[in-house]
Amino acid sequence: MSSHGHAPVEFSVDLSAHEMLRRAHVLDALGPDWDPVAALRGEEEANELLYSGLDADQQRVYDELVAAGVLPPRGGGHAAP
């Protein structure tokens, strides 16, 4: 019991319907021309560009971060060709 003599009340909220509505709004905002595979490909290309041209010290740090699982390895091929 709390200091006021009342037992805690269990409280729960089901947000399933709200989540489905939120997802519908996101997909609507993306529009019918949104291509998730192209988006992933573009993201991989951006990552390749970001981590290209590293000097030896930067490459060492990058390799350590990949080995530690902080960054994914380059060229992971997550997007379908």
GINOR-V500464 format. One record per pair of residues at least 24 apart in sequence whose ideal C-beta (glycine too) atoms are under 8 Angstrom apart, sorted by sequence separation. I is the first residue (numbers start at 0). J is the second residue. D is the distance in Angstrom with one decimal. If there is no record, write none. Layout:
I & J & D
I & J & D
This chain:
47 & 73 & 6.0
46 & 73 & 6.8
47 & 74 & 7.3
43 & 75 & 7.3
43 & 76 & 8.0
43 & 77 & 6.5
43 & 78 & 5.7
42 & 78 & 7.7
39 & 77 & 5.9
40 & 78 & 4.3
39 & 78 & 3.6
36 & 78 & 5.5
36 & 79 & 5.5
